[in-house]
Amino acid sequence: MSASLKVFSIGEALIDFIPREKGVPLKEVTEFQKAPGGAPANVACALGKLGINSIFIGKVGADAFGDFLIDTLSGCNVDTSYMSQTRIAKTALAFVSLKADGNRDFMFYRNPSADMLLSKDEIDSNWFSKSDVLHFGSVDLIEAPVKYAHKKAINSVKSKGGTISFDPNVRLALWDDEKCCKDTINEFLPYADILKISDEELEFITGLNNEADALRSLFVGNVKIIAYTKGSKGAELHTESLAVSVPARDVEVIDTTGAGDAFMGALLYKLISYRDVLYNITEKQAYDILNFANTAASISVTRKGAISSLPSLDEIMTCVGCSYEL
């Protein structure tokens, strides 16, 4: 891979408080463990652990949690020089409860939080070049300065000929209005070259209950590649001319926190390796990309936390050829 290629992730970095008990409603949890999180920060760390030149753009509080997040991202080989700290608001917090199947419920503290205050004036168009990728989610597309920081970053990358990656990662608890969430995601969706979406999000975002029709409807604007994740049912990769799927690996699910971000980071790693044919991918290449990303997610769910659960390149490569043949 080109040493000059950079992958920027923009958005929220926050603290997840993970319960030590599993299968207990949030109101009954008695003990939590602090863990670094925030989907774009998780993806940045996933990429850094895989050896990509990974950069995180965001804002945290000038507080102990903000310091902890900067240290954690740096420890994952992420360039944190594009992060800033503020005393106006605190670092965001998310309290999580784990259901018996490893899935989660969330309660967020951010009214506002530091990440929401990143402004468009703090985004420099000169950061980006034609070879770069920008990844973002929907959590920080709420009506706040950070939404317009996203717009400036996206437009800057597009103007340079770079690539945009979008994982909506819907968190309705953070929106005052579900329609606003859906409309905002659909506003930003056409900017994406690469889109990741889960089976839990598909009908909400598209308004369609037929899976095939819903997936086809997402090929709007610049969208060329869709990664469709289905939890225990595996994952699919779609272009307008092909569809490839892999089953889920049979693993003991401990915690699904960060699994989608492990998948996303691994997906981008593999897509970058096929960059010269990014929009003309063969079935074999699509399978390789999907198998690699699915393996990363399957390793992640066997561990607690988000960033702490992200696998290394060696771990993925050790496992990636174990189960599948094209």
C-alpha positions as CSV (number, residue, x, y, z in Angstrom):
1,M,0.0,0.0,0.0
2,S,1.1,3.5,-0.7
3,A,2.9,5.1,2.2
4,S,1.4,8.5,1.3
5,L,-2.2,7.2,1.5
6,K,-4.0,8.4,4.6
7,V,-7.3,7.4,6.1
8,F,-9.0,10.1,8.1
9,S,-11.9,9.3,10.5
10,I,-14.0,12.2,11.7
11,G,-16.6,12.3,14.5
12,E,-17.0,11.2,18.1
13,A,-14.5,9.8,20.5
14,L,-16.1,9.0,23.8
15,I,-16.0,6.8,26.9
16,D,-18.1,3.6,27.0
17,F,-19.0,2.4,30.5
18,I,-19.4,-1.4,30.0
19,P,-21.2,-3.4,32.6
20,R,-19.5,-6.3,34.4
21,E,-22.8,-8.1,34.4
22,K,-24.4,-9.6,31.3
23,G,-28.2,-9.9,30.7
24,V,-29.0,-7.2,33.3
25,P,-31.1,-4.1,32.4
26,L,-29.2,-0.8,32.6
27,K,-31.1,0.3,35.6
28,E,-30.0,-2.8,37.5
29,V,-26.3,-2.7,36.6
30,T,-24.2,-2.2,39.7
31,E,-20.6,-2.1,38.3
32,F,-19.2,-0.6,35.1
33,Q,-15.7,-0.7,33.5
34,K,-14.4,2.3,31.6
35,A,-13.5,1.7,27.9
36,P,-12.6,4.0,25.0
37,G,-15.2,4.2,22.2
38,G,-17.0,6.2,19.6
39,A,-17.5,4.5,16.2
40,P,-15.2,6.7,14.1
41,A,-12.5,6.5,16.8
42,N,-12.9,2.8,16.9
43,V,-12.5,2.6,13.1
44,A,-9.4,4.8,13.3
45,C,-7.9,2.4,15.8
46,A,-8.9,-0.7,13.8
47,L,-7.0,0.8,10.8
48,G,-4.0,1.9,13.0
49,K,-3.7,-1.7,14.3
50,L,-3.7,-3.0,10.8
51,G,-0.8,-0.7,9.8
52,I,-2.7,2.0,7.8
53,N,-1.7,5.6,8.1
54,S,-4.7,6.4,10.3
55,I,-5.7,9.9,11.4
56,F,-8.6,10.9,13.7
57,I,-10.3,14.3,13.5
58,G,-12.3,15.2,16.5
59,K,-12.7,17.1,19.8
60,V,-12.6,15.9,23.3
61,G,-12.9,17.6,26.7
62,A,-9.9,19.1,28.4
63,D,-10.4,16.5,31.1
64,A,-9.1,13.2,32.3
65,F,-11.4,11.3,29.9
66,G,-10.2,13.4,26.9
67,D,-6.6,12.8,27.9
68,F,-7.3,9.0,28.2
69,L,-8.8,8.9,24.7
70,I,-5.9,10.7,23.1
71,D,-3.5,8.4,24.8
72,T,-5.5,5.3,23.7
73,L,-5.7,6.4,20.0
74,S,-2.0,7.2,20.0
75,G,-1.4,3.7,21.4
76,C,-3.2,2.2,18.4
77,N,-0.9,4.1,16.0
78,V,-3.5,6.7,15.2
79,D,-2.3,10.3,14.5
80,T,-4.0,12.4,17.1
81,S,-2.5,15.7,16.0
82,Y,-5.8,16.6,14.3
83,M,-7.7,16.3,17.6
84,S,-8.3,19.2,19.9
85,Q,-9.5,19.7,23.5
86,T,-12.0,22.2,24.9
87,R,-13.0,23.4,28.4
88,I,-16.4,24.5,27.2
89,A,-17.8,20.9,27.3
90,K,-16.9,17.6,28.7
91,T,-15.9,14.4,26.9
92,A,-19.0,12.4,25.9
93,L,-20.0,9.3,28.0
94,A,-22.1,6.3,27.0
95,F,-23.4,3.8,29.6
96,V,-24.0,0.4,28.0
97,S,-26.0,-2.7,29.1
98,L,-25.3,-6.1,27.6
99,K,-28.2,-8.4,26.8
100,A,-27.8,-12.1,27.2
101,D,-27.0,-12.5,23.5
102,G,-24.2,-9.9,23.7
103,N,-26.2,-7.0,22.1
104,R,-26.5,-3.7,23.7
105,D,-28.6,-0.8,25.0
106,F,-27.2,2.7,25.4
107,M,-27.7,5.8,27.5
108,F,-25.6,8.8,26.4
109,Y,-24.4,11.9,28.3
110,R,-23.7,14.7,25.8
111,N,-25.7,17.9,26.1
112,P,-23.5,19.1,24.6
113,S,-20.4,17.1,24.7
114,A,-17.0,18.2,23.4
115,D,-17.2,16.3,20.1
116,M,-20.3,18.3,19.1
117,L,-18.3,21.5,19.2
118,L,-15.8,20.7,16.5
119,S,-16.4,23.5,14.0
120,K,-15.9,23.8,10.2
121,D,-13.3,26.5,10.8
122,E,-11.1,23.8,12.5
123,I,-11.1,21.8,9.2
124,D,-8.2,22.6,6.8
125,S,-8.9,21.6,3.2
126,N,-5.1,21.4,2.7
127,W,-5.0,18.3,5.0
128,F,-6.4,16.1,2.2
129,S,-5.1,14.7,-1.1
130,K,-6.4,12.6,-4.0
131,S,-5.1,9.4,-2.5
132,D,-6.9,9.8,0.9
133,V,-10.0,8.2,2.3
134,L,-12.4,10.0,4.8
135,H,-14.7,7.8,7.0
136,F,-17.6,9.1,9.1
137,G,-20.8,8.0,10.8
138,S,-24.1,9.6,11.7
139,V,-23.8,10.2,15.4
140,D,-22.2,13.6,14.9
141,L,-24.5,14.7,12.1
142,I,-26.9,16.2,14.6
143,E,-27.6,19.9,14.4
144,A,-24.4,21.2,16.0
145,P,-21.1,22.7,14.8
146,V,-19.7,19.2,14.2
147,K,-22.2,18.5,11.4
148,Y,-20.8,21.4,9.4
149,A,-17.3,20.3,10.1
150,H,-18.2,17.0,8.5
151,K,-19.6,18.8,5.5
152,K,-16.4,20.8,5.0
153,A,-14.2,17.7,5.4
154,I,-16.4,15.7,2.9
155,N,-16.4,18.4,0.3
156,S,-12.7,19.0,0.7
157,V,-11.9,15.3,0.1
158,K,-14.3,15.1,-2.8
159,S,-12.8,18.2,-4.4
160,K,-9.4,16.5,-4.2
161,G,-10.7,13.3,-5.8
162,G,-10.5,11.3,-2.6
163,T,-12.8,8.5,-1.4
164,I,-15.6,8.8,1.1
165,S,-16.7,6.0,3.5
166,F,-20.0,6.2,5.5
167,D,-21.3,3.9,8.3
168,P,-24.6,5.4,9.5
169,N,-24.3,3.4,12.8
170,V,-27.8,4.6,13.8
171,R,-28.2,5.6,17.5
172,L,-31.8,6.9,17.8
173,A,-31.3,7.7,21.5
174,L,-29.1,10.7,20.4
175,W,-31.7,12.2,18.2
176,D,-34.8,14.2,19.3
177,D,-36.7,13.1,16.2
178,E,-36.4,9.8,14.2
179,K,-37.4,11.5,11.0
180,C,-34.6,14.0,11.4
181,C,-32.1,11.1,11.9
182,K,-33.4,9.3,8.8
183,D,-33.5,12.5,6.6
184,T,-30.0,13.5,7.7
185,I,-28.5,10.1,6.9
186,N,-30.2,10.2,3.5
187,E,-28.8,13.7,2.9
188,F,-25.2,12.5,3.5
189,L,-25.6,9.1,1.9
190,P,-25.0,10.2,-1.8
191,Y,-21.6,11.6,-0.8
192,A,-20.3,8.1,0.1
193,D,-18.3,5.9,-2.3
194,I,-18.4,3.1,0.3
195,L,-21.4,2.4,2.5
196,K,-21.8,0.0,5.4
197,I,-25.2,-0.8,6.6
198,S,-26.7,-3.4,9.0
199,D,-29.8,-5.4,8.7
200,E,-31.2,-3.5,11.7
201,E,-30.8,-0.2,9.9
202,L,-31.8,-1.1,6.3
203,E,-35.6,-0.7,6.5
204,F,-35.3,2.4,8.8
205,I,-33.0,4.2,6.4
206,T,-34.7,3.2,3.1
207,G,-38.3,2.9,4.2
208,L,-38.5,-0.4,2.3
209,N,-39.2,-3.8,3.8
210,N,-38.1,-5.9,0.8
211,E,-34.3,-6.5,1.4
212,A,-33.3,-6.7,-2.3
213,D,-35.3,-3.5,-3.2
214,A,-33.9,-1.7,-0.1
215,L,-30.3,-2.5,-1.0
216,R,-30.8,-1.5,-4.7
217,S,-32.2,1.8,-3.5
218,L,-29.0,2.7,-1.7
219,F,-27.0,3.0,-5.0
220,V,-27.5,6.8,-5.2
221,G,-25.1,9.6,-5.9
222,N,-21.5,8.3,-5.6
223,V,-22.3,5.0,-3.9
224,K,-20.4,2.1,-5.6
225,I,-19.9,-0.4,-2.8
226,I,-22.3,-1.5,-0.1
227,A,-21.2,-3.8,2.8
228,Y,-24.4,-5.3,4.4
229,T,-23.9,-6.9,7.8
230,K,-26.4,-9.3,9.2
231,G,-25.0,-10.3,12.6
232,S,-25.4,-14.1,13.1
233,K,-26.5,-14.4,9.5
234,G,-23.2,-13.2,8.1
235,A,-22.4,-10.4,5.7
236,E,-22.7,-9.4,2.1
237,L,-20.8,-7.1,-0.3
238,H,-22.8,-5.5,-3.1
239,T,-21.9,-3.5,-6.2
240,E,-24.4,-2.7,-9.0
241,S,-23.2,-5.8,-10.9
242,L,-22.4,-8.4,-8.2
243,A,-23.3,-9.7,-4.7
244,V,-21.1,-11.9,-2.5
245,S,-21.9,-13.3,0.9
246,V,-20.1,-15.1,3.7
247,P,-21.7,-16.8,6.7
248,A,-21.1,-15.8,10.2
249,R,-18.3,-17.7,12.0
250,D,-19.3,-19.9,14.9
251,V,-17.9,-18.2,17.9
252,E,-18.9,-17.5,21.5
253,V,-20.3,-14.0,21.5
254,I,-19.2,-12.1,24.6
255,D,-19.8,-8.5,23.6
256,T,-20.8,-7.0,20.2
257,T,-19.6,-3.5,21.1
258,G,-17.2,-2.4,18.4
259,A,-17.8,-5.4,16.2
260,G,-19.2,-3.3,13.4
261,D,-16.2,-1.0,13.7
262,A,-13.8,-3.9,13.5
263,F,-15.6,-5.0,10.4
264,M,-15.5,-1.4,8.9
265,G,-11.7,-1.0,9.6
266,A,-10.9,-4.3,8.1
267,L,-13.2,-3.7,5.1
268,L,-11.4,-0.4,4.4
269,Y,-8.0,-2.0,4.8
270,K,-8.9,-4.6,2.1
271,L,-10.6,-2.2,-0.2
272,I,-7.5,0.0,-0.1
273,S,-5.4,-3.0,-1.1
274,Y,-7.6,-3.3,-4.2
275,R,-7.7,0.5,-4.7
276,D,-6.8,0.4,-8.4
277,V,-10.0,-1.7,-9.1
278,L,-12.1,-0.2,-6.4
279,Y,-15.2,0.2,-8.6
280,N,-14.6,-2.8,-10.8
281,I,-14.1,-5.5,-8.2
282,T,-14.2,-9.2,-9.2
283,E,-16.2,-11.8,-7.4
284,K,-13.0,-13.3,-6.0
285,Q,-11.8,-10.0,-4.8
286,A,-15.2,-9.2,-3.2
287,Y,-15.1,-12.5,-1.4
288,D,-11.6,-11.8,-0.1
289,I,-12.5,-8.4,1.2
290,L,-15.7,-9.6,2.9
291,N,-14.1,-12.7,4.4
292,F,-11.3,-10.6,5.9
293,A,-13.7,-8.0,7.4
294,N,-16.1,-10.7,8.7
295,T,-13.2,-12.5,10.4
296,A,-12.1,-9.3,12.1
297,A,-15.7,-8.8,13.5
298,S,-15.9,-12.4,14.6
299,I,-12.7,-12.0,16.7
300,S,-14.0,-8.7,18.1
301,V,-17.2,-10.2,19.5
302,T,-15.3,-12.8,21.6
303,R,-13.8,-9.9,23.7
304,K,-15.2,-7.1,25.8
305,G,-15.2,-3.4,24.8
306,A,-14.7,-1.7,21.5
307,I,-11.1,-0.6,20.9
308,S,-9.8,-3.2,23.4
309,S,-11.5,-5.9,21.2
310,L,-10.0,-4.9,17.9
311,P,-7.8,-7.6,16.3
312,S,-4.3,-7.2,14.9
313,L,-3.4,-8.0,11.3
314,D,-1.6,-11.2,12.5
315,E,-4.7,-12.4,14.4
316,I,-7.0,-11.9,11.4
317,M,-4.5,-13.5,9.0
318,T,-4.1,-16.5,11.3
319,C,-7.9,-17.1,11.2
320,V,-8.9,-15.7,7.8
321,G,-8.3,-18.9,5.8
322,C,-9.7,-21.3,8.3
323,S,-13.3,-21.8,7.2
324,Y,-14.1,-20.6,3.7
325,E,-13.3,-21.5,0.1
326,L,-14.6,-19.6,-2.9
